[in-house]
Amino acid sequence: MNIHIRNGRLIDPKNNIDAQQDVYIADRRIAAIGKAPPGFVAGQVIDAGGLILMPGLMDIAARLREPGYEYKATLESEMTAAVAGGITSLACPPDTDPPLDEPGLVEMLKRRARSLNQARVFPVGALTYGLKGAELTEMNELTEAGCKAFSQADAPLTDTRVLLRAMQYASTFGYRVWLRPQDSFLAKNGVAHDGEVATRLGLPAIPVIAETIALATALQLARETGVILHICRVSSAVAVDMIRSAKKEGLKVSCDTSINHVHLTEMDIGYFDANCHLVPPLRSLRDKAGLRAGLLDGTIDAICSNHSPVDDDAKQLPFAEAEAGATGLELLLPLVLKWAEQERVPLLDALAHVTIKPAQLLGQKMGHLSVGAHADICLFDPKVSWKVEPAALKSQGKNTPFNGYEMQGRVRYTLLDGQIVFQQ
């Protein structure tokens, strides 16, 4: 069906557009912007007066919990949450059960996602079989099945010889390696940042050097192999400095950070709030400032939700025993808007971190609204205020450190391939 979206403020970071423009959709793609194409007849008109029209968000770290953890969440619940948050594309880490280390598992996941027709799912394949860090997966077969990158998720890979071989192989064929840097020995049994809060509360700590030592190893191996390396969920100011230097040197390295770490610090743990038990841990005020500086100067390429739904029973435990993770799909957009307002970042620049830049990290020609592009669109009202109430979230995971926070900006429509998949 042809759709005419009129009177909206179009923000498209790739094409550097921030202006009131009408958008015309035909055959599931953007047919024209500004002026209707010849012979266009709209089957539906959406009045976007007062709304911002942007490419659908791309979230490069969203655990959908299938297969294996359906008691935490299902594809249906999490993709419903995604489109309610204006997200039309998701990259899911390989730490399912079993892990995404076989082509059949990847194809099954993609088939299930297509059948729901709510958001695109881009699987990240396991770097090693079973995520055990010993034997490399068949990256070629996994790529053919639909994997866009290869990762260990949060599983340790302590054998640097295996990591070297993985990078050499990936570099040879142009595959992307995504790593979350953490030295498993320095981080062992830790649950919070090694700072005053962990000391006061008596919580086992994870020092910043657990991140930076692992990062130094990854960067050195990337320097040796020339691999396309993406660093996931940077959490410390020192790590941002290291990546900034690596980029200036010319290494093919990129990175992202979680929206949780853009807004929160170790202080938000308060008195053992298990909703703030996250991976990586919330760090110091200095680290938060370093992350924000990295976003402003372009060192950090993308912002993700790090969506990791957890069942209530696993969260309602003492902090150190509670399962790490938080829901985030429905909060990504308003939290990015909040950061942009606090730092006085133009929306054109802020929204690039959740549209075109994640698309580039995935190697996808998406995340924009050029003529001929997929009509994946988010329409939101920037003036609507709302309070985060876990019971009202569509995700099966109700735990969030932002419980009770006031948010600004509410999604009104989400379109996937020119079809309305969410409307409020």
TAQUI-V159777 format. One record per backbone hydrogen bond with DSSP energy under -1.0 kcal/mol. NH is the residue of the N-H (numbers start at 1). CO is the residue of the C=O. Records with the same first field share a line. If there is no record, write none. Layout:
NH = CO / CO
This chain:
3 = 25
4 = 44
5 = 23
6 = 46
9 = 51
10 = 19
11 = 53
12 = 17
17 = 12
19 = 10
21 = 8
23 = 5
24 = 32
25 = 3
26 = 29
29 = 26
30 = 373
31 = 24
32 = 24
34 = 22
35 = 33
40 = 37
43 = 2
44 = 2
46 = 4
48 = 6
51 = 48
52 = 380
53 = 9
54 = 378
56 = 376
57 = 86
58 = 354
59 = 89
62 = 91
63 = 307
69 = 65
72 = 69
73 = 69
78 = 74
79 = 75
80 = 76
81 = 77
82 = 78
83 = 79
84 = 80
85 = 81
86 = 83
87 = 82
88 = 57
89 = 57
90 = 120
91 = 59
92 = 122
96 = 94
97 = 67
100 = 94
101 = 99
106 = 102
107 = 103
108 = 104
109 = 105
110 = 106
111 = 107
112 = 108
113 = 109
114 = 110
115 = 111
116 = 112
117 = 113
120 = 88
122 = 90
124 = 92
125 = 149
126 = 100
127 = 151
129 = 135
131 = 128
132 = 129
137 = 127
139 = 137
142 = 138
143 = 139
144 = 140
145 = 141
147 = 142
148 = 123
150 = 176
151 = 125
155 = 152
160 = 158
163 = 159
164 = 160
165 = 161
166 = 162
167 = 163
168 = 164
169 = 165
170 = 166
171 = 167
172 = 168
173 = 169
175 = 170
177 = 228
178 = 150
179 = 230
183 = 210
187 = 183
190 = 187
191 = 204
192 = 204
194 = 206
195 = 193
199 = 195
200 = 196
201 = 197
202 = 198
203 = 198
206 = 192
210 = 207
211 = 208
212 = 208
213 = 209
215 = 211
216 = 212
217 = 213
218 = 214
219 = 215
220 = 216
221 = 217
222 = 218
223 = 219
224 = 220
225 = 221
226 = 222
229 = 252
230 = 177
231 = 254
232 = 179
234 = 256
240 = 236
241 = 237
242 = 238
243 = 239
244 = 240
245 = 241
246 = 242
247 = 243
248 = 244
249 = 245
251 = 246
253 = 251
254 = 229
256 = 231
257 = 302
259 = 304
264 = 260
266 = 283
268 = 265
269 = 266
270 = 267
273 = 269
276 = 273
277 = 274
278 = 276
288 = 284
289 = 285
290 = 286
291 = 287
292 = 288
293 = 289
294 = 290
295 = 291
296 = 292
297 = 293
299 = 294
300 = 294
301 = 255
302 = 255
303 = 353
304 = 257
307 = 61
308 = 326
316 = 312
317 = 315
321 = 318
322 = 318
323 = 314
325 = 277
327 = 399
331 = 328
332 = 328
335 = 331
336 = 332
337 = 333
338 = 334
339 = 335
340 = 336
341 = 337
342 = 338
343 = 339
345 = 340
350 = 346
351 = 347
353 = 350
354 = 351
355 = 352
357 = 352
359 = 355
360 = 356
361 = 357
362 = 358
364 = 359
366 = 364
372 = 30
373 = 370
375 = 28
376 = 374
377 = 415
378 = 54
379 = 413
380 = 52
381 = 410
386 = 407
388 = 405
392 = 389
393 = 390
403 = 400
404 = 388
405 = 402
407 = 386
409 = 384
410 = 381
412 = 379
413 = 379
414 = 422
415 = 377
416 = 419
418 = 375
419 = 416
421 = 414
422 = 414
424 = 412
